[in-house]
């Protein structure tokens, strides 16, 4: 009888060990499959975000280039002694055409001549800012600015007559809850923006 029980216990142990091993293998395969699917979905979401980001920059940069070519804007910024009111009125008109959240004119020394919607930064020196300095050097720049808890997607281009650069134009859009919701709808994921 003892032999019978020993054989029964041995058989039960083998069956339980086989079931546990099969369960572990199935669990590992299931986890690996779930991880692969989640990774694939995250990569798709990343690709959608990058495409959205690039399109948004291209549109913003195109608007910025068009406005920077305005003869009226060039004349107002490049002419010495133009009244502040004239600069502000011209900037306001151009801002209405573009409809951006941020519209800023900077002189050749990097000083803000006027900032529509953010007049508190008028007179601020931005010549050392990477985006502004690149535009004042004749290039175009894209990036993000953060000011008082507000994140802006920004582009900057030079204002020039032929080879002479006399300032920079900075345009930007707020990156806010509305953008996050739009990205969340496109990617079917949760979206958060972090500064730094």
C-alpha positions as CSV (number, residue, x, y, z in Angstrom):
1,X,0.0,0.0,0.0
2,X,2.7,2.3,0.8
3,X,4.3,1.8,-2.6
4,X,0.9,2.6,-4.2
5,X,0.7,5.9,-2.3
6,X,4.3,6.8,-3.1
7,X,3.6,6.2,-6.8
8,X,0.4,8.2,-6.6
9,X,2.2,11.1,-4.9
10,X,5.1,10.9,-7.4
11,X,2.6,11.0,-10.3
12,X,0.7,13.9,-8.7
13,X,4.0,15.8,-8.2
14,X,5.0,15.2,-11.8
15,X,1.5,16.4,-13.0
16,X,1.6,19.5,-10.8
17,X,5.2,20.3,-11.9
18,X,4.2,19.9,-15.5
19,X,1.2,22.2,-15.0
20,X,3.3,24.8,-13.1
21,X,5.9,24.7,-15.8
22,X,3.3,25.1,-18.6
23,X,1.7,27.9,-16.6
24,X,5.0,29.7,-16.3
25,X,5.8,29.3,-20.0
26,X,2.4,30.5,-21.0
27,X,2.6,33.4,-18.6
28,X,6.0,34.4,-20.0
29,X,4.8,34.2,-23.6
30,X,1.7,36.1,-22.7
31,X,3.7,38.8,-21.0
32,X,6.2,39.0,-23.9
33,X,3.3,39.3,-26.4
34,X,1.6,42.0,-24.3
35,X,4.9,43.9,-24.0
36,X,5.5,43.6,-27.8
37,X,2.0,44.9,-28.5
38,X,2.3,47.8,-26.0
39,X,5.7,48.7,-27.4
40,X,4.3,48.7,-30.9
41,X,1.4,50.9,-29.8
42,X,3.8,53.3,-28.1
43,X,6.0,53.5,-31.2
44,X,2.9,54.3,-33.3
45,X,1.9,57.0,-30.9
46,X,5.4,58.4,-31.0
47,X,5.4,58.5,-34.8
48,X,2.0,60.2,-34.9
49,X,3.2,62.8,-32.4
50,X,6.4,63.4,-34.4
51,X,4.4,63.9,-37.6
52,X,2.0,66.2,-35.8
53,X,4.9,68.2,-34.4
54,X,6.7,68.5,-37.8
55,X,3.5,69.6,-39.5
56,X,2.8,72.2,-36.8
57,X,6.4,73.6,-37.1
58,X,6.2,73.7,-40.9
59,X,3.0,75.7,-40.8
60,X,4.3,78.0,-38.1
61,X,7.6,78.5,-40.0
62,X,5.7,79.2,-43.3
63,X,3.6,81.9,-41.6
64,X,6.7,83.4,-40.0
65,X,8.5,83.6,-43.3
66,X,5.6,85.2,-45.1
67,X,5.1,87.8,-42.4
68,X,8.9,88.5,-42.3
69,X,8.8,89.4,-46.0
70,X,6.2,92.1,-45.4
71,X,7.6,95.4,-46.7
72,X,5.6,97.4,-44.1
73,X,6.9,95.3,-41.3
74,X,10.5,95.6,-42.5
75,X,10.2,99.3,-42.9
76,X,8.7,99.8,-39.5
77,X,11.4,97.7,-37.7
78,X,14.4,98.9,-39.8
79,X,13.7,102.7,-39.7
80,X,15.4,104.5,-36.8
81,X,13.2,106.7,-34.6
82,X,9.8,105.1,-35.6
83,X,7.2,105.7,-32.8
84,X,6.5,102.8,-30.5
85,X,2.8,103.2,-31.3
86,X,3.5,102.6,-35.0
87,X,5.6,99.5,-34.3
88,X,2.8,98.2,-32.0
89,X,0.0,98.9,-34.5
90,X,1.9,97.2,-37.3
91,X,2.7,94.2,-35.1
92,X,-1.0,94.0,-34.1
93,X,-2.2,94.0,-37.7
94,X,0.3,91.3,-38.7
95,X,-0.6,89.3,-35.6
96,X,-4.2,89.3,-36.6
97,X,-3.3,88.0,-40.0
98,X,-1.3,85.1,-38.5
99,X,-3.4,84.4,-35.4
100,X,-0.5,83.0,-33.4
101,X,-0.4,83.0,-29.6
102,X,2.9,84.8,-29.6
103,X,4.1,87.5,-32.0
104,X,7.3,89.3,-31.1
105,X,9.6,91.7,-33.0
106,X,13.2,91.9,-31.8
107,X,15.7,94.5,-33.0
108,X,19.3,93.7,-34.2
109,X,20.6,93.9,-30.7
110,X,18.1,91.3,-29.5
111,X,15.9,93.8,-27.6
112,X,12.1,93.1,-27.8
113,X,10.5,96.0,-29.7
114,X,7.0,94.8,-29.2
115,X,5.3,91.6,-28.1
116,X,1.6,91.3,-28.9
117,X,-0.3,89.5,-26.2
118,X,2.7,89.8,-23.9
119,X,3.6,93.5,-23.6
120,X,5.3,93.0,-20.3
121,X,8.4,91.7,-22.1
122,X,8.8,94.8,-24.2
123,X,12.4,96.0,-23.8
124,X,13.6,92.7,-22.6
125,X,17.0,91.6,-23.9
126,X,16.8,88.2,-25.7
127,X,19.9,88.4,-27.8
128,X,21.5,85.5,-25.9
129,X,18.4,83.3,-26.3
130,X,19.4,80.5,-28.7
131,X,16.4,80.9,-31.0
132,X,16.7,84.7,-31.3
133,X,20.5,84.6,-31.7
134,X,20.2,82.1,-34.5
135,X,17.6,84.3,-36.3
136,X,19.8,87.4,-35.8
137,X,22.7,85.4,-37.3
138,X,20.6,84.9,-40.5
139,X,19.2,81.4,-39.8
140,X,15.8,80.2,-38.7
141,X,15.2,78.5,-35.4
142,X,12.5,76.3,-33.9
143,X,12.0,75.2,-30.3
144,X,10.0,75.7,-27.1
145,X,9.8,78.6,-24.7
146,X,8.4,78.5,-21.3
147,X,7.2,81.6,-19.5
148,X,5.3,81.8,-16.3
149,X,4.0,78.3,-16.6
150,X,3.0,78.6,-20.2
151,X,4.7,76.5,-22.9
152,X,5.1,77.9,-26.4
153,X,6.1,76.1,-29.6
154,X,8.2,78.8,-31.3
155,X,9.9,79.7,-34.5
156,X,12.2,82.7,-35.2
157,X,13.4,84.1,-38.6
158,X,15.5,87.1,-39.5
159,X,14.1,90.3,-40.7
160,X,16.3,91.5,-43.5
161,X,16.7,93.8,-46.5
162,X,18.9,91.9,-48.9
163,X,22.0,90.8,-46.8
164,X,21.3,93.3,-43.9
165,X,19.7,91.8,-40.9
166,X,17.9,94.4,-38.8
167,X,15.9,92.2,-36.4
168,X,14.0,89.0,-35.9
169,X,10.4,87.9,-35.9
170,X,9.3,85.3,-33.3
171,X,6.0,83.5,-33.7
172,X,4.6,80.8,-31.4
173,X,1.6,78.8,-30.4
174,X,0.7,77.8,-26.8
175,X,1.1,74.1,-26.1
176,X,-1.8,73.5,-23.8
177,X,-4.6,71.2,-22.7
178,X,-6.3,71.5,-26.1
179,X,-3.1,70.3,-27.9
180,X,-2.8,67.5,-25.4
181,X,-6.4,66.4,-26.0
182,X,-5.9,66.5,-29.8
183,X,-2.7,64.4,-29.5
184,X,-4.5,62.0,-27.1
185,X,-7.3,61.6,-29.7
186,X,-4.8,60.9,-32.5
187,X,-2.6,58.5,-30.5
188,X,-5.2,56.9,-28.2
189,X,-2.8,57.5,-25.3
190,X,-2.4,59.8,-22.4
191,X,-0.4,62.9,-23.1
192,X,1.5,65.1,-20.7
193,X,4.0,67.9,-21.4
194,X,7.0,68.3,-19.0
195,X,9.2,71.4,-18.8
196,X,12.9,70.7,-19.1
